[in-house]
Amino acid sequence: MTPPWRSPCRRRRRARSRASERQRHHERRDAVSESWDYVIVGAGHNGLSAGCTLGEQGRSVLLVDQLPHVGGLSASLPWVPEAPGHLLSVGAMDDMLMAQTPLTEELGLRSHGYDPVPLEAPYGWMDEDGETLLLFHRFDRALEEIRRFSPRDARTYEDIRPVLDLIMDVVDRLVPQHPSATSRLDWAKILMKMAPDRKTRALLTKMLTLNVFEMISETFESDAVRGLWGYWTSMIGPADAEGTGVYLMAYHAVHRKRGVLRPRGGMSGLMRAFASKIASHGGEIRLNSRVRRITVEGARATGVELEDGTRIRAREGVLANCAPQIALGRLLEPGVLDRNTRNLVDMIPANSVNTAAFKIDVAVGGPVTYPKAEARRHDDVDIRKTTFMTGTLEDHMAQLKALKRGEPVEPPPVYMAVLSAADPTIAPEGQDVLYLHSNVPVDLPGGWESQKDTYTQSIVKSAERFLDGLDAEIGRVVHSPQDFEDYFGTPRGCYFHVDMTPMRLGANRPARGLGRYTTPVEGLYLAGAGSHPGGTVNGWCGRNAAREAMKHEVAR
């Protein structure tokens, strides 16, 4: 099914609506119609977090977003017109990193309706015979599961736990801080200082020098553990880049603190809480408001101009929740940035190894089940609540090589989640919401328009090796990497805006000299996933940027 936003009729209606809107406002809008302390470009979760941070400090805040909904890629919406009761999550679906931090408590989001659902076994691996490995929140139960596949892997996982805890302790400490503390060298110094013995230091050194596929291969032996880590880490960044061995820690948050949380009502449940917090401080969110440019006077950002000609002044600054490639590219007039800075922006890597997400979200009129896997389990765990990944490590390695050439693999490894199993509020009773993901090439010979259906069929067919229930499909929405870029503004379909490589973290994110939220344009701040601490749902990119902006205020 064609996504609603791709419908030709809807495009014509929107075009007519935008034209009439411009005509209505042309004469009654002043050159600068209004002013706020801060204008935030983008109402994704980091923009919302920035708005909350500024609002609670008494600043007036306006968020403008080109989309018709709050939350950007962290929203759950009725994408299928025939299924208004099914809320589909096109992008993010869980809170893993934010749950490790005090952000929701600091902002009081529960008092604004945030209601997270803890997941007993958030992630797992499945093979075609229905064998499953569940990664439980409780570490002892996770070890029991791993031991079924390999006693050696269970011992290894237990042995490396202190190192992974060490790394996560450092991450937890640095995430809420200014990125100047988080360069690769600083991370290495901190880790080496804290490492208790030579064995631990050797493991840390290996993680910082090997790529993650090499690291997984050298650490584990079973297809289950290797395959699970292989799929997950392939979604974080370029898996064949040196130093990505640190991605091995990716799953450790599952076992720490509150584990992985899933917002009740879908991700939009969390986004509504952010929006309510902003409104409680007098802030405003304006949707369907595409920014044409960030206005600059005398080397200082002074506000934004919308596509309809409306100009909005920002007395203190503009925070860009959009990708840095957009904020420092399309939204600035030629000549604002010097040549060297333009070159830095042009070289920011996004899905640089030609791999990206392909998403299929399905509204199903009945239950989605895993019949072979359910028959093989010998416990009472509801595996429908677990997100499953498939494929062996070798499958993921072969897929990466193929995608770099712009070629598919058959059958593709898939990522499957029956989101309504853990949160029944997002689908009518007895019905389900299915989330399907697979890695695909960013660039294809001939482009995506002619091959999108072929990839869709391949991924669905691959998923049907494991699950049943799609015969009751009501409708689906499909997003290729090109769709993600066109609609959500993600460069080359990159969820994280900038590749999460070790050299693009901390003060080097998104680029050397641009990694402290400030930019060469005074009063313009980078507040999206392209800044520290980076991708995933965390909110600290926006909160930290807002705090930095308040340090440089001129009107107070």
TORZAVEX-805925 format. One line per 8 residues: their letters; for each residue z, x, y of C-alpha. Coordinates in Angstrom, 3 decimals. Example, Ala and Ser with C-alpha at 12.3 -4.5 7.8 and 13.67 -1.06 7.14 Angstrom:
2
as = 7.800,12.300,-4.500; 7.140,13.670,-1.060 $
//
This chain:
556
mtppwrsp = 0.000,0.000,0.000; -0.839,1.252,3.478; 2.335,1.944,5.512; 2.925,-0.643,8.251; 2.471,1.944,10.967; -0.960,2.873,9.563; -2.274,-0.695,9.657; -5.439,-0.971,11.849 $
crrrrrar = -4.350,-4.410,13.096; -0.958,-3.083,14.084; -2.573,-0.105,15.816; -4.814,-2.416,17.859; -1.879,-4.646,18.772; 0.203,-1.631,19.764; -2.658,-0.185,21.821; -3.046,-3.504,23.682 $
sraserqr = 0.721,-3.709,24.097; 0.912,-0.189,25.526; -1.962,-0.886,27.908; -0.376,-4.083,29.204; 2.988,-2.358,29.479; 1.465,0.387,31.627; -0.188,-2.205,33.829; 3.047,-4.171,34.281 $
hherrdav = 5.006,-1.099,35.257; 2.386,0.721,37.306; 3.176,-0.848,40.668; 6.871,-1.620,40.332; 7.953,1.832,39.127; 8.849,4.443,41.711; 7.757,8.059,41.255; 11.235,8.695,39.868 $
seswdyvi = 12.632,5.380,38.732; 16.115,6.428,37.651; 18.362,9.391,37.034; 20.950,10.370,34.461; 23.081,13.444,33.924; 21.133,14.207,30.755; 17.951,12.979,29.127; 17.594,13.588,25.392 $
vgaghngl = 14.097,13.628,23.910; 14.377,12.115,20.441; 16.921,9.770,18.890; 17.142,11.462,15.512; 20.600,12.213,14.184; 20.922,15.463,16.149; 19.867,13.748,19.360; 22.418,11.030,18.667 $
sagctlge = 25.112,13.619,17.988; 24.263,15.330,21.278; 24.448,11.992,23.085; 27.873,11.277,21.603; 29.128,14.730,22.586; 27.967,14.379,26.188; 29.095,10.783,26.501; 32.638,11.434,25.358 $
qgrsvllv = 32.883,14.059,28.125; 31.941,11.520,30.771; 28.271,12.431,31.188; 25.662,9.730,31.604; 23.076,9.979,28.843; 19.668,8.460,28.155; 17.884,9.028,24.843; 14.149,8.326,24.688 $
dqlphvgg = 12.195,8.152,21.447; 8.567,7.398,20.649; 9.548,5.558,17.454; 10.555,1.889,17.246; 13.798,2.765,15.448; 16.871,4.953,15.872; 17.434,7.895,13.551; 13.995,9.456,13.112 $
lsaslpwv = 13.725,10.746,9.551; 17.351,9.789,8.897; 16.829,6.044,8.853; 16.634,3.338,6.183; 14.245,0.546,7.138; 12.325,-2.444,5.721; 9.048,-0.548,5.582; 7.435,-3.063,3.212 $
peapghll = 6.705,-6.336,5.087; 6.799,-8.349,1.847; 10.303,-7.011,1.084; 12.425,-7.317,4.248; 15.641,-7.018,2.239; 14.726,-3.614,0.809; 15.765,-0.719,3.074; 13.698,2.368,2.283 $
svgamddm = 14.704,5.924,3.204; 11.534,7.831,4.021; 13.399,11.042,4.838; 17.096,11.823,4.415; 19.188,9.811,1.989; 22.531,11.659,1.651; 25.199,13.375,3.716; 25.956,16.701,2.066 $
lmaqtplt = 26.515,19.219,4.874; 28.015,16.937,7.519; 30.546,15.811,4.920; 31.835,19.394,4.730; 32.614,19.426,8.457; 34.903,17.429,10.772; 32.035,15.935,12.807; 32.406,12.284,11.802 $
eelglrsh = 36.169,12.487,12.372; 35.797,14.205,15.744; 33.390,11.493,16.894; 35.367,8.662,15.299; 32.268,7.284,13.604; 34.194,5.227,11.058; 35.530,3.098,13.898; 31.893,2.437,14.793 $
gydpvple = 30.989,1.217,11.317; 30.240,4.366,9.333; 31.166,3.607,5.716; 30.220,6.385,3.272; 29.981,5.940,-0.493; 31.235,8.963,-2.490; 28.984,9.950,-5.388; 30.518,10.898,-8.737 $
apygwmde = 27.487,12.825,-9.983; 25.052,13.031,-7.071; 22.343,15.194,-8.657; 20.982,15.915,-12.095; 18.091,17.131,-14.256; 16.093,15.177,-16.821; 13.473,16.109,-19.388; 10.828,13.933,-21.024 $
dgetlllf = 12.985,13.363,-24.102; 15.676,11.804,-21.915; 18.112,14.714,-22.035; 20.141,14.835,-18.820; 22.358,17.310,-17.015; 24.634,15.718,-14.413; 26.136,17.814,-11.639; 29.496,16.126,-11.138 $
hrfdrale = 31.617,16.350,-8.006; 34.509,17.476,-10.210; 33.869,21.087,-11.100; 35.466,20.841,-14.545; 33.178,17.958,-15.499; 30.167,19.877,-14.210; 31.135,22.803,-16.448; 31.376,20.464,-19.449 $
eirrfspr = 27.857,19.227,-18.752; 26.419,22.707,-18.350; 28.200,23.853,-21.520; 26.215,21.293,-23.548; 23.059,23.206,-22.662; 24.407,26.746,-22.550; 27.979,28.054,-22.935; 26.791,31.219,-21.232 $
dartyedi = 25.533,29.284,-18.192; 28.876,27.471,-17.974; 30.740,30.793,-18.000; 28.372,32.198,-15.397; 28.761,29.170,-13.140; 32.530,29.462,-13.382; 32.403,33.214,-12.737; 30.279,32.913,-9.600 $
rpvldlim = 32.299,30.041,-8.178; 34.540,32.333,-6.066; 31.467,33.925,-4.494; 29.891,30.553,-3.751; 33.197,29.350,-2.306; 33.295,32.480,-0.170; 29.824,31.808,1.198; 30.567,28.135,1.811 $
dvvdrlvp = 33.798,29.049,3.605; 31.754,31.236,5.934; 29.162,28.489,6.412; 31.867,25.925,7.160; 33.337,28.284,9.749; 30.074,29.193,11.445; 28.250,25.843,11.466; 30.252,24.410,14.399 $
qhpsatsr = 30.071,27.674,16.350; 27.559,29.108,18.759; 24.703,30.746,16.805; 25.294,34.160,18.315; 27.765,34.648,15.447; 25.289,33.822,12.721; 22.552,36.438,12.656; 21.721,37.845,9.231 $
ldwakilm = 23.490,41.101,10.075; 26.626,39.293,11.222; 26.620,37.176,8.074; 26.322,40.309,5.948; 29.206,42.000,7.784; 31.455,38.986,7.382; 30.635,38.593,3.719; 31.124,42.270,2.969 $
kmapdrkt = 34.445,42.295,4.804; 35.663,39.270,2.874; 34.259,40.286,-0.525; 37.254,41.176,-2.711; 35.627,43.580,-5.196; 32.548,45.608,-6.094; 31.261,42.998,-8.563; 31.274,40.326,-5.889 $
ralltkml = 29.560,42.614,-3.408; 26.870,43.389,-5.956; 26.187,39.682,-6.466; 26.039,39.082,-2.714; 23.632,41.983,-2.296; 21.401,40.565,-5.009; 21.396,37.132,-3.359; 20.335,38.693,-0.074 $
tlnvfemi = 17.496,40.730,-1.571; 15.953,38.576,-4.320; 13.939,35.432,-3.802; 15.618,32.314,-5.117; 13.378,31.875,-8.163; 14.176,35.462,-9.192; 17.859,34.800,-8.550; 17.882,31.674,-10.703 $
setfesda = 16.027,33.458,-13.494; 18.491,36.361,-13.527; 21.555,34.108,-13.325; 20.980,31.251,-15.781; 19.240,30.837,-19.149; 18.927,27.099,-19.894; 15.957,25.028,-18.768; 18.335,22.357,-17.507 $
vrglwgyw = 20.246,24.542,-15.054; 17.224,26.623,-14.106; 15.088,23.521,-13.572; 17.687,21.713,-11.475; 18.255,24.669,-9.161; 14.552,25.439,-9.132; 13.552,22.021,-7.812; 16.349,21.740,-5.286 $
tsmigpad = 15.846,25.173,-3.776; 12.078,24.646,-3.585; 12.785,21.949,-0.992; 14.914,24.173,1.242; 12.321,26.740,2.219; 9.818,29.335,0.972; 11.200,30.001,-2.512; 9.332,33.293,-2.906 $
aegtgvyl = 10.664,34.869,0.291; 13.005,37.837,-0.047; 16.613,36.934,0.681; 16.299,33.297,-0.329; 18.549,34.115,-3.286; 21.308,32.805,-1.011; 19.880,29.323,-1.665; 21.745,29.557,-4.971 $
mayhavhr = 24.726,28.211,-3.046; 22.804,25.043,-2.180; 24.525,22.804,-4.694; 28.027,24.144,-4.273; 28.844,21.600,-1.588; 28.669,19.001,-4.371; 32.012,20.298,-5.682; 33.796,20.889,-2.371 $
krgvlrpr = 35.923,18.637,-0.194; 34.446,15.136,-0.174; 31.334,16.169,-2.054; 28.125,14.272,-1.307; 28.349,10.981,0.575; 25.772,8.217,0.862; 26.114,5.998,3.955; 26.505,2.338,3.064 $
ggmsglmr = 23.570,0.386,4.401; 21.372,3.445,3.974; 21.102,6.295,6.457; 20.716,3.735,9.228; 24.357,2.826,8.641; 25.271,6.290,9.913; 22.689,6.145,12.702; 24.049,2.811,13.955 $
afaskias = 27.515,4.351,14.134; 26.173,7.188,16.298; 24.352,4.677,18.509; 27.463,2.521,18.858; 29.480,5.565,19.910; 26.888,6.390,22.576; 26.901,2.819,23.873; 30.707,2.839,24.067 $
hggeirln = 30.432,5.626,26.653; 27.745,3.856,28.666; 24.802,5.741,27.202; 21.442,4.145,26.511; 18.764,4.562,23.843; 15.212,3.615,24.809; 12.767,3.209,21.910; 8.953,3.037,21.906 $
srvrritv = 9.113,5.517,24.789; 6.861,8.481,24.132; 7.405,11.481,26.389; 4.235,12.834,27.978; 5.871,15.909,29.451; 9.124,17.509,30.484; 9.050,17.838,34.265; 9.793,21.274,35.668 $
egaratgv = 10.431,22.200,39.290; 11.126,25.766,40.357; 11.545,26.989,36.761; 14.128,24.268,36.044; 13.744,21.189,33.839; 14.313,18.144,36.019; 13.601,15.253,33.656; 10.793,13.641,31.692 $
eledgtri = 7.649,11.659,32.324; 6.814,8.961,29.785; 3.339,8.016,28.609; 3.433,4.873,30.776; 3.984,7.023,33.878; 7.706,6.360,34.200; 9.553,9.404,35.513; 13.224,9.853,34.709 $
raregvla = 15.317,12.509,36.402; 17.938,14.550,34.557; 20.503,15.890,37.004; 21.963,18.429,34.582; 19.433,18.962,31.862; 17.012,17.862,29.184; 17.909,18.244,25.516; 14.985,18.329,23.084 $
ncapqial = 15.828,16.853,19.695; 12.150,17.184,18.777; 10.732,20.281,17.095; 10.780,23.434,19.261; 7.018,23.746,18.734; 6.675,20.432,20.606; 9.410,20.949,23.200; 8.056,24.367,24.179 $
grllepgv = 4.440,23.454,23.494; 2.873,20.061,24.174; 5.689,18.839,26.431; 5.437,21.709,28.926; 2.625,22.175,31.408; 0.460,25.284,30.920; 1.904,28.253,32.757; 5.561,27.232,32.513 $
ldrntrnl = 6.230,29.759,29.757; 5.183,33.379,29.930; 2.669,34.792,27.484; 5.223,36.436,25.196; 7.265,33.258,24.848; 4.149,31.226,24.096; 3.315,33.696,21.348; 6.821,33.384,19.905 $
vdmipans = 6.465,29.612,19.802; 3.017,29.808,18.238; 4.373,31.993,15.427; 7.340,29.787,14.470; 6.932,29.209,10.711; 6.888,25.653,9.371; 6.049,25.099,5.702; 4.461,28.517,5.950 $
vntaafki = 3.769,28.885,2.213; 1.681,25.686,2.270; 4.249,23.507,0.474; 5.583,20.238,1.852; 7.127,16.936,0.849; 5.107,13.950,-0.342; 7.142,10.748,-0.332; 6.693,7.420,-2.098 $
dvavggpv = 9.285,4.741,-1.359; 9.121,1.587,-3.430; 10.599,-1.896,-3.061; 11.080,-3.193,-6.601; 11.675,-6.830,-7.523; 13.793,-5.922,-10.553; 15.938,-3.084,-11.885; 14.668,0.486,-12.240 $
typkaear = 16.074,2.165,-15.352; 15.887,5.400,-17.341; 15.757,3.964,-20.884; 15.384,7.199,-22.871; 18.044,8.984,-20.841; 20.480,6.068,-20.964; 20.135,5.919,-24.755; 21.013,9.611,-25.104 $
rhddvdir = 24.133,9.599,-22.927; 27.438,9.375,-24.804; 29.667,8.461,-21.890; 30.053,5.544,-19.495; 28.439,7.228,-16.484; 25.929,5.029,-14.646; 23.103,7.542,-14.422; 21.132,5.211,-12.139 $
kttfmtgt = 23.448,6.448,-9.370; 22.338,10.056,-9.921; 19.301,11.589,-8.240; 17.222,13.325,-10.900; 14.899,16.292,-10.685; 12.459,17.353,-13.380; 10.539,20.416,-14.490; 11.498,23.877,-15.726 $
ledhmaql = 11.844,26.927,-13.513; 8.491,28.101,-14.810; 6.995,24.731,-13.821; 8.250,25.211,-10.271; 6.985,28.776,-10.106; 3.546,27.700,-11.309; 3.539,24.802,-8.856; 4.361,27.086,-5.927 $
kalkrgep = 1.440,29.363,-6.797; -0.910,26.378,-7.080; 0.235,24.815,-3.811; -0.315,28.070,-1.950; -3.939,27.799,-3.095; -4.085,24.162,-1.983; -4.241,22.886,-5.564; -2.193,20.238,-7.419 $
vepppvym = -0.449,20.610,-10.785; -0.433,18.053,-13.592; 1.993,16.539,-14.210; 3.883,17.376,-11.016; 7.675,17.780,-11.141; 9.311,14.784,-9.470; 12.535,13.898,-7.666; 13.740,10.346,-8.384 $
avlsaadp = 16.560,8.293,-6.871; 17.409,4.618,-7.380; 19.189,4.417,-4.032; 20.306,0.811,-4.459; 22.325,1.679,-7.582; 25.043,3.428,-5.559; 24.576,1.148,-2.533; 23.614,-2.420,-3.517 $
tiapegqd = 23.523,-3.477,0.152; 20.029,-2.026,0.618; 18.263,-4.365,-1.822; 18.623,-8.001,-2.923; 20.830,-8.557,-5.961; 19.124,-7.511,-9.182; 16.422,-5.576,-7.327; 16.074,-1.922,-6.441 $
vlylhsnv = 14.878,0.681,-3.965; 13.198,3.722,-5.513; 12.843,7.083,-3.738; 10.179,9.434,-5.142; 9.433,12.956,-3.926; 7.174,15.754,-5.043; 6.030,19.018,-3.520; 2.383,19.130,-2.451 $
pvdlpggw = 0.092,21.410,-0.409; 0.251,21.077,3.365; -3.421,21.874,3.790; -6.021,20.473,1.418; -9.749,21.132,1.239; -11.207,18.015,2.852; -7.895,16.865,4.320; -5.343,14.274,3.271 $
esqkdtyt = -7.150,11.045,4.088; -9.453,11.276,1.077; -6.862,12.570,-1.403; -3.671,10.704,-0.568; -4.250,7.980,-3.178; -4.980,10.558,-5.876; -1.696,12.366,-5.239; 0.165,9.051,-5.111 $
qsivksae = -1.156,8.024,-8.520; -0.347,11.429,-10.009; 3.257,11.397,-8.772; 3.904,7.806,-9.860; 2.411,8.526,-13.289; 4.653,11.575,-13.602; 7.739,9.534,-12.669; 6.875,6.867,-15.226 $
rfldglda = 7.443,9.448,-17.965; 11.137,9.036,-17.163; 11.720,5.595,-15.663; 10.860,1.941,-16.231; 10.642,-1.005,-13.873; 7.664,-0.346,-11.617; 5.824,-3.312,-13.110; 8.031,-5.372,-10.757 $
eigrvvhs = 6.940,-3.420,-7.674; 6.730,-5.536,-4.517; 5.245,-2.841,-2.315; 5.478,0.787,-1.311; 5.155,3.081,1.672; 3.592,6.503,1.177; 3.838,9.552,3.433; 1.772,12.702,3.063 $
pqdfedyf = 2.588,15.871,5.037; -0.038,14.786,7.581; 1.637,11.384,7.946; 4.987,13.033,8.584; 3.459,15.167,11.315; 1.488,12.333,12.916; 4.283,9.768,12.953; 7.535,11.733,13.047 $
gtprgcyf = 6.342,14.867,14.851; 7.360,17.275,12.077; 5.177,20.405,12.364; 3.011,20.687,9.245; 5.212,18.016,7.684; 8.282,20.287,7.801; 11.449,18.161,7.722; 13.452,21.089,9.085 $
hvdmtpmr = 10.978,21.845,11.937; 11.333,25.570,11.178; 11.409,27.253,7.767; 14.951,27.917,6.541; 14.429,31.597,5.765; 17.293,34.092,6.140; 15.580,35.617,9.177; 15.236,32.214,10.871 $
lganrpar = 18.925,31.343,10.877; 21.663,31.710,13.450; 20.589,33.418,16.664; 17.064,33.875,15.272; 16.469,30.154,14.867; 13.807,29.109,15.809; 12.774,32.593,16.998; 14.221,35.775,18.386 $
glgryttp = 15.309,35.097,21.955; 15.231,31.314,21.534; 18.155,30.870,19.166; 21.067,30.026,21.438; 19.970,26.488,22.371; 18.896,27.696,25.827; 15.249,28.329,26.716; 13.396,30.303,29.410 $
veglylag = 13.277,27.007,31.324; 16.637,26.525,32.989; 18.182,23.200,32.065; 16.060,22.740,28.914; 17.927,22.988,25.619; 16.808,22.908,21.986; 18.934,20.379,20.111; 17.042,19.659,16.895 $
agshpggt = 16.810,20.978,13.347; 14.862,23.979,14.646; 18.125,25.358,16.060; 21.345,26.563,14.412; 22.599,25.530,11.897; 19.211,24.131,10.868; 17.884,21.413,8.609; 19.610,18.734,6.536 $
vngwcgrn = 21.802,15.999,7.971; 24.560,17.849,9.800; 24.591,16.807,13.475; 25.766,20.187,14.702; 22.414,21.255,16.135; 22.796,18.466,18.664; 26.541,18.776,19.213; 26.409,22.535,19.753 $
aareamkh = 23.432,22.221,22.110; 25.278,19.604,24.160; 28.309,21.855,24.453; 26.085,24.731,25.534; 24.394,22.547,28.142; 27.722,21.577,29.688; 28.535,25.273,30.203; 25.544,25.587,32.547 $
evar = 25.961,22.490,34.692; 24.980,22.775,38.332; 25.676,19.351,39.819; 29.377,19.206,39.005 $
//
